[in-house]
Amino acid sequence: MKKNIIVAPLFAAMMLCSSLPVSAAEENRSSKITASIKPAWVVTIPLSVSVPFNATSTDFGTVALSEGQLEPGKCLVVSLQSDGKLENQEDTTKTIPYTIRNKADGNPFFEGRYTVSGDKTDLTIDIMQEDWNKAYAGEYEDTVIFHILYAADSGMGSGADSD
């Protein structure tokens, strides 16, 4: 009998401590859930290419946003810097002019805007036959520089070809 007298008050005290107070008025509570993703991307640019003698158009490769998580209203601007001349390695005054073009529309490529994964621009290197005919024998070379800028999307279209 003594055991029941001790256990009953302890049980009642434990029940009072574990319960939440409830009032007659209804209450709403909220919780905020957040996530953060930093912008990240992988841009593919063409590697070195050898242009065959007398080729008037040679595939140069592709500029592409291979993977990307960009903020809304942002894009990657990939621009190309080149003097457009292959220089003879023995005599740099001897050159062969060339143009890098967007393969889809044939226009010279200066920059492209890429907003989603898969945006791409296929490029060609075009040399006019008359320039091949005037070229001296020898090895020719030029360096093309690609600049990549994370920027606000101007809304002027991507400038890239999408599949």
C-alpha positions, 0 to 999 in steps of 0.5 A, a space after each residue: 500500500 505504501 508503494 501505491 501512495 508514493 508512485 501515484 504522486 510521482 506519476 501525477 507530477 511527471 504528467 504535469 511536467 511533460 504536458 504543454 499548456 493549451 489555451 482556448 484561443 487557436 494559435 498558428 506558428 511558423 518555421 522558416 526553411 532555407 537553402 543556399 546555392 552558390 553560382 557554379 558553372 563549367 564552360 567548355 572552350 575549343 582546344 588547339 586545332 590544326 587547320 589543313 592547307 587549303 581548307 576554307 572552313 575547319 571545325 574549331 570546336 564548341 563554346 558551351 555551358 556544360 554545367 551551370 547553376 546561375 542566379 535568375 537574371 544572370 548569364 555567362 558572357 564568353 568573348 573571344 580575343 584574336 587578331 585574326 592572323 596566323 603568323 609565319 613562325 620564321 617571319 612574323 610579317 607573313 600572315 594568313 588572315 582568318 575569321 572565327 565564325 558561329 557555325 549556325 549563322 555564319 556570322 563572326 563570333 565575338 561573344 556569346 551569352 549562356 544562361 542554362 546548361 546546354 547552351 552552346 555555339 559551334 565554331 569554325 575557322 574560315 580562311 579564304 582561298 585567295 589568302 591560301 594562294 598568297 601564303 608563303 610556305 612554313 609553319 603558322 600560329 596564332 593564339 585565341 583568348 577566351 574571356 568568361 564573365 558572370 554578368 547580368 543578362 541583358 535579355 537580348 537573347 543568349 547568342 548561343 545555339 541551343 539543342 
